[in-house]
Amino acid sequence: ILNSWKGEAKNLPTYPGPNKMRDCYCTVNLDREEVFRTKIVEKSLCPFYGEDFYCEIPRSFRHLSFYIFDRDVFRRDSIIGKVAIQKEDLPKYHNRDTWFLLQHVDADSEVQGKVHLELRLSEVITDTGVVCHKLATRILECQGLPIVNGQCDPYATVTLAGPYRSEAKKTKVKKKTNNPQFDEVFYFEVGRPSRRSVSRWLFFRVDLWNASNLKFGDEFLGELRVPLNVLRQSSSYEAWYFLQPRDNGSKSLKPGDLGSLRLNVVYTEDHVFSSDYYSPLRDLLLRSADVEPVSASAAHVLGEVCREKQEAAVPLVRFFLHYGRVVPFISAIANAEVQRTQDPNTIFRGNSLTSKCIDETMKLAGMHYLHVTLKPTIEEICQSHKSCEIDPVKLKDGENLENNMENLRQYVDRIFTVITKSGVSCPTVMCDIFFSLREAAAKRFQDDLDVRYTAVSSFIFLRFFAPAILSPNLFQLTPHHTDPQTSRTLTLISKTIQTLGSLSKSKSASFKESYMAAFYEFFNEQKYADAVKNFLDLISSSGRRDPKSIEQPILLKEGFMIKRAQGRKRFGMKNFKKRWFRLTNHEFTYQKSKGDQPLCSIPIENILAVEGLEEESFKMKNMFQVIQPERALYIQANNCVEAKAWIDVLTKVSQCNKKRLTVYHPSAYLNGHWLCCRASSDTAPGCSPCTGGLPANIQLDIDGDRETERIYSLFNSYMSKLEKMQEACGSRSVYDGPEQEEYSTFIIDDPQETYKTLKQVIAGVAALEQEHAQYKRDKFKKTKYGSQEHPIGDKSFQSYIRQQSETSTHSI
C-alpha cells in the first residue's frame, strides 16, 4: 500500500522567456507508469501541491518516481526533473517529510521490465572435421516493459561482444504488447568458455527497443549483460534478469540546479497468513467496544501508540466494518471523548482517534451516497463555466458582480437542497454513528440545546460534504482536477455550505472576507437553519430503535397513490381506492385527502419488509407491498420512479426494525393460495429472499485477516511505545503524584485494566512475529536468485539475502 503526500517544490529553474514563471504539475510513477497526477500550479517556481495520494500497488516495482512537468502556452509538457526512490530505500523515508533534489531525466536510464533467457553451449563438428563451439541464445519472453506514448511494439537485439568482436542479431517486432513472447534462438560461434582469456572478456548483451515510426528513431527500453563465464560450470544456463540502464548507469548525471521536491511517503508491505493465525489478536480487538473503560481496549491502545491517529484509524475501521462492530466501537470511543470534553463548542474538533475513525467510515461507507447526492450538480457546474467570482478585487474585465452573486447563489441553493433532501439515502452505518454522537453530546451538555446538532454537523458538513465540493476529483466526483475558474467557484460554494451546516449563531462574522459576509446575507433566513436541523434530525435518528423518541415527527414523503383494501374486515370488499399517503419517521398513514384524519396508521416498527409486487397479481404496474405482522398492504404508485422512491424511503426508515423479514412472497395471496409458490396457507413463509436494502448501504469488500495483519504490523513497529505505556501504567498504579513527562501523552483511565490489555497485545504480537520469522526462513531456503519472482538485479532481494545471512550468523 502506498500513501504519498506531495508537499511542494522549490527553486525550479526559470522559464527561458520574459515571464520566467512556470505552470507545473507533479506525477507519481511506479517505474515509468504514471499512477497519479496533481493539479497544475500556475506561474510559480515554488509550486505548493499538498495533495494526498493513496493506492494499493497491484504489481511489483523497482522505483517509486516523482516527475515535475512544465506545461507551456501551447499545452506541451516538458520534464524538468525527477525524484526516484528505489523500493528497498523506501523504509528510510517512511512517514517523514523529506526534501529531495530533482535529478536530470536521461532517456537511457528510464528502464523497467525483465527478460527471460537461456544459453546453451554445444560442440559441433564441421564438414572439414574441425570442432567448433556454438552458443545458442534463446530469448523466451519479457514482462512489464513500459508503454511509451500510449504504445509498446518491442523487439530485442542480441549481441556477443568482446575486445575483438561484436556480432548482433535481432528478433521480430511484437506489436501492441508490453509482455512479448519472442521464443527465438540465435547462434554464435565462440571459443571454449573454460579458457580464461575468452571467458574473462566475452559477454552477451540483450537490448530491448520500442519500434517507433517517428523520425528520431526507436526508443531504448533497457539492456542486460551476461558474462560468458556463467557457462564455465555447465553447458546450459537459464535465468530471469531485470533490465538495466544503458552502460549499467556508468554515466551518472549530477543533479545540477533543478530545484527540489518535498515528499512524505508511507509504504507498507504485509504478508497475510490464514485466519487461524490471527485468532488471539482478532478476539482481543473485537472485545474493544465492550472493555470498560474503552481506553483500556486493544483498539484504543493502538491509537495511543501510533504516531498519527490516521495510521491506526484506517485498518481499525476496515477491521470493524468487516466484522460488523464498527458502530459499537466508534460509539464507545466517541462517548469517552465527549466525557473528556469541557466546552461544547470544541466537541469533536481535534484530530482524535474518534474523528479519524468516523472520517474513514464515511469515506468507505458513504462514497455511493456522496456520488448520488452531489455528482449531477458538480458535473453541471464544471460544464457550464458560469462566472461566480464575488471578490471585487478578482473580477475580470466585463464581469458583473451582481450577476456573479446570483450565479453563485443559485449553485449554493441547489447543492444545499440536494444535501438536505438526501437524508433517506444516508447509509445506515453512518446514521447509527450519528445517533450515538447525538445521544452522547446531548447527555453530556444538557444545557446546550444545539450540541446535538453541532456534534453531527461537524462531521457530515465539515468533514464530508464540504471537502468533496472543494476537491471533487479526490472523491471521484470528477475524473480530473477542475480548471482554476471552476475550482474557485467550488471553493466559494464549499465555504458557504460549511457555514450553513455549522448552525453557528453569528455566521457572517465567521467569514474573514467581507465579500463572503455580504454574500451570506442571502442565506440568513430561518428556513435554511430549519432545513439543516430537519436533515440532521433524520440522519441521526434512523439508528434509534424507538423512532418516536424524536420530539417532533419528521415528514419524509407524501402523495396520492392507489391502495387495495387490507382485509381487516372479514366480509369487506377488497377493492382499490385512491388515498393520500403520508410517511414520517414515526408512522405510515393514509387518509381520503390531504389534511383529513388518518383512516389507517402503521407504526414504523410494524413494517417487516417493503418489496415490489409482480404485475401478474392484479394485472397492474408499479405496485409494491408494505408487509406487516398480520397482512400486507398492496399499493400502486403513479409511475415506476415514484414506486422506487416510495420503496427506497420506506425501506430506509424501517431498516433497523428487529423483526425484519429475510424472505417474502413476490406475488399476492388470491383465491386461497400464493400466486408465486402456490402455497395454500396465508401465513406460509416467503419463497424469495428480500432485497438487501438501498444501494447506498454498500457491501464492502474487506479482508479481515489482511486488516488484522496490518494492525499487527503497527503494534510491532511501535513495540517500544507499548512497553513505555506499560511502564506508565505501573507508575500510575504505585505512585499517585506528578507523572513523568514521557508518560503524559498516554490516555490511561484504568492503569490495571490497561496493563492487562497491553500484556495480551504484546504476547499476541510476539507469537505472530515468530510465525513471520519462520515463514521468511522457509522462503529464503526455497527461493532461487534468477527466478521469475526474484530476477538477477533485484536489489531488494540482495538486501534481503544480506539480512538473512547476518541473522543466521548472529543466531549461530
N, C-alpha and C positions, 0 to 999 in steps of 0.2 A: 504494500500500500504506500502510495506517495502522497504527501501533503506538502505543497511548497507555497511560500509567500514571497511574491516578487515585490520587494520594497521600493527601490529606486535606483536610478543610475546617476552618475555624476561625472563631470569633466569630459563629456563626449567631445570629439573633435568638431570644430566649427565647420559649417557648410561652406564650400568654396563659392560663395556668391555674396551679393551686397547684404542680404538679410542675416547670414551666418547661423540662424537658428535651424533646428531640425524638427521634423514630425516623426517621432519614434514609437515603435511598439516592441514588445518582447515576446518571444515564443519559448515554449518548453518542448524539448525533443527527447525521445528515447532513441539514442544513437542519432540517426538522421530523420527519424519520423516525427513530424510535428504533432503534438497531442493537445496543445493549448496555445491560445494567443490572447494577449492583453489588448486593451483599448489603445488607440493612438493618442499620445500626448503631444499636442501641437506646440510649435515654436518654443522649444526648450532644449538646452544642453544638459540639464539636470532633471530629467523627467521622473515624476513620482507615480508609481503604479498602485501599490498597496492592494494587490489582488490575490485572493486565495485560490489555489487550485488543488483539488483532491481527486485521486483516481486509484482504482485497483489496476495494477500493472498486469496485462494479460500474457506477457511473454518475457523471455529472458532478454537482458540488455547488457551492454558493456559500459556505456557512458550516459549520464544524465546531462543534457546540454541546454544552455540558455543562450539564445541568439538575440542581439539587438539589431533591428532593421530600421532604415530610414526610408520614408515614402516621400518622393519629390512631387513637384507640381503636376507632373504627367502621370501620377499614380504608379510610378515604377518603384520597386522595392530593392534596396541595396543593403548588403550586410555591412554593419560597422565592425562588429566583433562578437566573440562568444566566450562563454564560460563552460568548460567541460569538466565534469567531475566523474572520475572512474567509480564504478559500482562499489569496489572494495574500499574506497575512501569515504563513502557517504557517512559511515558512523562517526568520522572525525567532526563532521559539521552538524550532527543530529540536533535539531531544535535549538540552534544557536544563530543569532544574527551575525552574518559574516560578509565582509567586503571582499569581492573577488576582482582581480584585474582582468579586463577584457583582453582576449587573445586574438591575434590575426586568424582569419579563416583561410586556410590553404586547401584548395580542392583536392590535392593529392593526399591530404591527411584525413579527409572525411570518409571513413570507411565503416562498414558494418556487414555482418553475414559470416557464413562459414562454408568450407569446402570439404567434400569427402573424396579422397583419392586413394589409389592403390598403385604400388610399384612392384614390379616383378623382374628379376634378373635371370636370364637363361643363356645357356651356351648353344650356339648354332654353328654347324659345320658347313662351310660354303662349298660350292662346286669344285673349288680348287683344293679342298681339304684343309683349309685354314680354319682354326677355331676362332669364332667371333662371339663377343658378349653383347647381347641385346637387352636394352632396358625397355620394358613395356610399361607405359604410364597410362593409367586408366582414370579419367575424370568421371566420377559417377554422378555427383549432384552437388548443388549449392542450396543453402537455405537462408532466408532472411536478408536477401540483398535489398538495398534501398530502392525506393521508387523515385526516379528523378524526373521532375517536371511532369508528373502525372503518368509516366510510363516506365517500363523496365523491359528492355529487349537484350538480355545478356548473352555474352559469349566469352570464351576463355582462350587465352594464348598460353601455350605450354613451351617452355624454353629450357634447354640443357645448356648451362653456361659455365665457363671456366676461363682461365687466363688466355687460352689459345683457341677457344671455340665459342660460338653462340648460335645454336640451332633452334629455330622457333617453328611451332605448328599451331593451328587454330581450329577450334571447334565450330560447329554450326551455330548460328544465332537462334536462340529460343525466344519466340515472340510473346509479349504480354504476360510475363511471369517473373516473379522475384524468387521463385523456388524451382529453378530449371533442373530438369533431369537430362544430363548430357549422355552419360554412359558411352563415352568414346575412348578408344585406345590409340595411343601414339607410340611408335617405336624409334629408339635411338641406339646407335652403336656406341659402346663405351668400353673402356678398359676394365680390368677386374678391380672392383672397389676395395678389395683387401690390400691392394698396393697403396701405401700411404701417399705417394706422390699424386695419385689420382683422387683418392677419397678426401684428401685434405682440401683440394681446390675446386673440384667439380660440385656444382649444386644444381638443383632442379627448381624452377620457378614457375608459378602459375599466376597470371594476371587476369583479373576479371574486368570486363568492359561493358558499358551500355551502348549498344549501337544507336547512333543518332543520325538523323537526316540533316542536321544543321551543318552549316559550312565550317564551323570551327572544330569539327571532329568528334570522335567518340569520347564518352566520359569514363574516366578511371574510377573503378569501384573498389579496388583493393588488390593486394598481392599476398602470396606466401612463398617462403623459400624453404626447401628441404635439402640438407647436405646429403650427398650420396653415401656417406658413411653409415647411414641408418641401415644399409644393406650388408654391413660387414658381418653381422651375426646370423643373418638369414637371407635367403634369396627372395623373400617376399615381405612386403610391408604395407600396412593399411591403417589409415587414421583420418580423423576429422581435424581440421585446422581452422582457427579464426583468421579471417583476412586482416592484414596489417597495412599501415600507411606505406606509401612508396619509399623505398630505401630504408624500411623499418623506422621511419621518422628521424633519420640522422640529421636532416636539415631542420633543426629546431629554430623556430622564429621567436624573437623576443617580443614581449607584449607591446612595447612602444607606447605612444601616448594616445591610447584608445579610450581611456576612462575606466570606470569600474562599476560593478553592479552589486547591490546589497541583496542577499537572499537569506531566507530561513527555510531549511529543508528538513522534513521529517520523513524518513524512510524506514518501514518496518517489514520484516520478512519472518513468517512463522511457519513452523511445521506442525500440522494438526494430527493428533492421534485419534483413535476410535473413542467412542463415548465413555466406555468403562474406565479409561484412564483418568477422566475428569470428575468422577463421581464425588469424591470428598470435597473438592473445591467448589463444584457446582452446587452441592447441597448446602454448603456454608453460605454461598452467595444468595441462594433462593430463600434462606431464612431471614435475610436482611430486613425485610419490611416488618417482621414480627419481633425483632430484637428490641428490648427496652433498656436504655434509650437507644434510638436508632443510630446515634453517633458511635455506639459500640459495635455496630454491624460491620461485616466484611466489606460490603459495597461502599459504605461511608468512609471506612478506613482508606480504601483505595483513593478516594477523592482527597483525603488529607495528605497522603504521601506523594501524590503526583505533582510535578512542577506546575502544570497547568490543569485547571479543572476540566477543560475541554478534552484533554488526553484521557481522563477517566470516564467522562460522560458518554463518549461515542460507543465504546464497547459495552458499557453498563446498560445503556438504553436498548441497544440491539439485543443484548442477552435477555433482559427482562421482557422485551416485546416478544421474543421467540417463545418464552415460557409463560406468557400471559400474566406477568406480575409487575408490569411497568406502572400501572396506576397505584397499587398499594405501596410500592417503593417510593414513588415521587410524592404521594400523599404524606408518607411518614417523614421524609426529609423536609418537605415544604412546611409541615406543621411545626417541626423542630426549629426551622429558620424563623418562622413567624414568632415563635415564643422568645427568640433571642432579639427580635427587632423592637426597638424602643419608640420609634417615630413612624406613624402610619404613612407619612409622605415618602419614606425611603424603602417601603416594602418591595422586596424582590428587585431592587435597583442595582445590586452588585453582581459581579461575575462569580456567583456562588455555584456549588455543585447542583443545587436545585434549579437555578436559572439555566445552566448549561444543559442539564438533562431535559428540561422542558423544551428548550430550543431544538435539541436534537430530535425529540419525539415529534415536534411539529414539522420538522424538516422531512422526517421519514413518513409519518402517517398523514401529513397534511398536503403533500405535493399535488395530488389529484384535485383536492378541494381548492387549492390555490389556482390551479390551471382553469378549472371550471368557472371560478369566480372572476378572475382578472384577465385571462388571456384575450378574450374577444375585444375588450375595451383597450387594452395595451396595444394590441395589433393595429387597431384603428388609429390610435394616437401616433404610432410610428409611421403609418402610411399617409395620414392626412397632412402632416408637417405644418399645422397651423402655428402661427407665432403666438407665444404665450408669455413673452418677457414682460415683467411688470416693474423691473428696476429701471427708473428713468435714465440712469447713467448708462445702462447697457442697451438702450433702444437703438435700433438701426435706422438709417435714413428711410423715411417713407412709412415707418411703422406708427400706428396709433395706439396710445396707452389704453384708452377706453376699450377699443376692440380687443386688444390682447387680454385685458382683465376679464372681459366677457367670455373669450375662448377658454381661458383657464378656469373660470367659474363653472362653465358647462362641463368641462372634464372632471373637475373635483366633484360636482354634483353626481355625475354618472357613476364614478368609482365609489363614492360614498354610498350611493343607493344599492349598487350590486353587492357591496360588502354587508351592509346592514340587512339586506334581504336574503342573505345566504345562510342564515343560522341553521336551517334544517339540513343543510348539506355538510355541516361541520362534522368531521369524523368522531365517532363515539368515544374513542380513547382520549381525544382532546377534550371533549365535553366532560368526561369523567374527571380528568385532571383539573379542569377549570372549576368544577363543582367543589373539589376538595380545597382548592385555593380560596375560593369564596367563603366556604364554611370556616376555614382556619382563620382568615383575616377578620371576618365579622365577629367571631367569638373572642379574638384577642383584643380588638379595638371596638368595643361595643358602643362607644360614644360617637364614633365616626361613621355616619350613615353611608358615605361614599366609598369606604375602603373595600367593600365587597365588589364594587365595580372596578376600581383602580388596580386591585390585585390581578384581575383578569385582563384588563385593557393593556397593562404594561407588557403583556406577552402577545396577545392577538393583534394589537395595533402596532406597538413599538417594535416588537421583535419578529413579526410575521408578515403582516401586510405592507407596512412602510418600507422595510428593506427590499421586498420583492418589487415594489413600484419603483424604487430608486435604482435598482440594478437588476432589471428583468432577465438579463442573459444568465446571471448566476443561478436563477431559479428555473431555467429552461422555458421562460415565457417568451423569449425572443432567441433566434438562433445565433445572433451576433451582437456585438456591442452596438448600442444606438449611436446615431450621429450626435454631434455636440448640441444642436438645437433641440432635438428630441430629449436628450439627456437632461438639458436644463429644464424643459417642461416637466419631465417626470420628477425632478428634484423638487420643484415648487409644489407639485401635487402631493408628493410624499410628505413634505413638511406640513401641509395643511391637514391631510388625513391623520397624521400622527397627533396633531394638536386637537383635532375634533375628537379623536378617540380617547384622549387623556382625561377629558372632563375636568380640566383644571379651572379654577374659579376666575382667574384673570388671564384669559387666553391671549389677548392682544399683547399683554406685557411679556408673554413667553417668547416673543419674537425679538431678536436683536435688531432686525432690519425694519425700518419704519414703513417701507413699502409693503412688507408682509403683514404688518399690523393693520395697515389701511385695507388691504385686500381681505383680511379675515373678518372685517365688519359685515361682509356679505353673509357670514355664517353664524352671526350672533343671535339667531332666533332659537327659541326654546325647542322647536321641532327637531333640530339636529341633536340636541342633548337627549331628548326623549327617544329618538331612533337608536342612538348609541346604547342607552340603558336597556331598551327592549331587546336589542341584539345580544348584549352581554347577559341579560337575564336568560335568554333562550339557550345560548351555548354553554352556560354554567348551570343549567337546570336539568338537562336530559339525563344527566348521570344520577339524578335523585331517584331513589326507589319509591318515594312518595311524591309524585309531581305536584300534589295540591299544597305542598309546604311553601310554594311561592305565594306571596301575599295576593297578587293580582293575576288572574288568568291572562295568558298572552295569546292573542288571536294569531293563528298560523295560516289559515286558509278558509275561504268561504265561497259559496256559489251554488247555483241551481244544478241539480242532477236528478236523474230518474231512479227511483228505488223500487224493489219488489217487496211486497209485504213479507215480514219475517215469520209469520205463522204463530204469533204469540197467542192469538185466539184460536181455539180448537176448530171452530167451524167457519172461520172468517175466510173471505175471498183473498186469494194470493195474487192480487193484481199489481200493475205498475202505476206509480204516481210520481208527479214532479214535486220535488221538495227542495227547500233551501237548507243546505248543509253548512255546518259551522264547526271548525276544529280549533280547539285551544290545547294548551299543554295539560289541561285538566280532563277534558271530555270531548267526545264526538257526538254532535246533536243534529237533528233535523226538525224543521217546522214547515208550515204551509207557505209562509212568506217571510221575507227578511223582517226582523223585529218582533215576530209573533213568539208566543210561548212554545218551548220545545215539545214536540209530540213524542220524542224518544231521546234518551240520553244514554250513551255508552261510556262508562268511565275508561280512561286510558288503560288502566291496569287490567281491564277485561278484554283488551284486544290481543288475541293469541297469535294472529298472523294476518297479513294483508297480501293477497295474491290476485293475479289475473284470473278471469273466468273464461273458459273456452266458449267460442261462439256457438257451438252446437247446442249448448244448454238451452238457450232461449231464442236462437237464431237472431241474436242482436250483437252488434260490435261494441268495442270499447267498454266492456264490462269487467268489473273486479269484485272481489268479495272481502268483507271485513269479518273475520272468523272470531266468534265469541265462545264461551264455555258451552252454551246450550244450542246455539244455532249460528248460521251465517247470514249476514246482511248482503244482498246482491244489489249492486249499484251500476248504473250506466252513466258514463261521463259524456260530455258533449263531443269530444274528439279524442284521438289517440294521445295527443300531447297533454290534454287535461287529465286523461286517465293515468298516464305515467306520473304526472305531477302529484296527483292525489295519493297514488300508491307509495311514491317516494316519501312524502311528508308523513303519511300515516305509519309507514314502516319505521321511519326515523324516530318519531315521538314515542313509539311503543317498543322500541328495540331492547330496552332494559328490563322489560317485564319478565319475571322469573319463570312463568309458565308458558313461554312462547313455544309454539309447535315446531317440530322438525319435519313433519310430513303433513300433507293436505290433499284434498280432492280437487283436481283442476276443473272438474265439471260439477253440475248441480245434482242434488238429490231429487229425482222426479219419479212419480208413478211407482213408488216403493223400492227404488234402487238408485245407486250412484251411477250416472251415465259413463263415468270413466272406467271404473273397475267392476261394475255390475254387482257390488256388494249390496245385500238387501237391508242390512241394519243401518239406520241413520246415524248411529254412533260408531260405526266401523272406523278404525284408524285410517289416516290418509294413505294414498297409494303413490304419491310423488313427493320427492324432497322439496322442502320450502326453499325459495331462492335466498341467497345469502345476504340480503340487505342492500344498501345503496352502494353504487360504485365507489363512493367516497371512503367507504370503510374497506380499505385495501387489505389484501393479504400480502405480507412482506416475506420475501424470500431471504430468510436469515438462517445461517448455520450456527446453531447454539454452541457446538463444540469449538468452532472457529473463534467465536467471541470469548469463550472460556479460556482458550489458549492465549488470546490477546491480553486478557486480564492477568493470566499467569505471568506473561512476559513483562507486563508493567510492574507487578509485585516483585518479580525477580530483579528488574533493573533498579528498583527503589528499595532493595533489601536493607541498605544502611539506614534509611529513614524509618522502616518498620522497626528495626532494632532500637533506634533512637526514641521512637514512640513508646516502645516497651519500657525503656528507662524512664520516660516521662510518667508513665502510669505508676511505676514503682515509686518514683519520687513523690507523687501526689498522695499515694496511699500511706506513706510513712512519715511525710513531712508536710505539715499544713501551713507553711509560711510562704514568703515570696519565692516564686519558682524561677529556675534558671531561664535566661533569655532564650536559649536554644529550644526549650520545650514550649514556649509560649505560643508558638504558631499552631499547635495542635488543638482541636476541639475534643476535649475529653470530659464528658459529663459523669461517667461512672468508671473510675480507674480499674476496678477489679474486673468488671464485665468486659471492658475494652482489652485488658491484658489477656483475658481468656481467649478472646477472638483472635488477637494478634498471634498467640501461641499456635492456634489451629491454622491460621493462614500460613505462617512460616513453615509449619510441618507439611502442609499440603504442597507448598511451592517447592520445598526441598525434595519431596517424593517425585514430583514432575521433573525437576531438574536432573535427577538421577536417570529417569527414563530417557530424557533428551540426550544426555551424555552417552548412554548405552547405544541409542539409535545412531548417533554420529560415529561412534567407534565401529559399529557394524557396517555402516555405509562406507566408511573410509576403507575398510577391508575389501569391499566389493567393487569399489569404483576404479575404473581404468582411465588414466590420463590419455587423452586422444580419442575418447569415445564421443558419441554424438552429444551426450549430456555435458561433457567437460572436454571440449576440443583443446588441442595444443595451442597455447597462447592465452588460456583462461587464467588471468592473473588472480582472480578471486579464489580459484581452486588451488593455485600455487600457494597463496597466502594461507589457505585452509590446511594444506599439507604441512607447512611450517609450524602452524599452531598445534596440529596433532602430534608432530614429532617432538615439539617442546613439551607437550603434556605427557607423552609417553615417557620421555627421558626423566621428567620430574617425578612421575609415578614410580619408575624403577628406582 
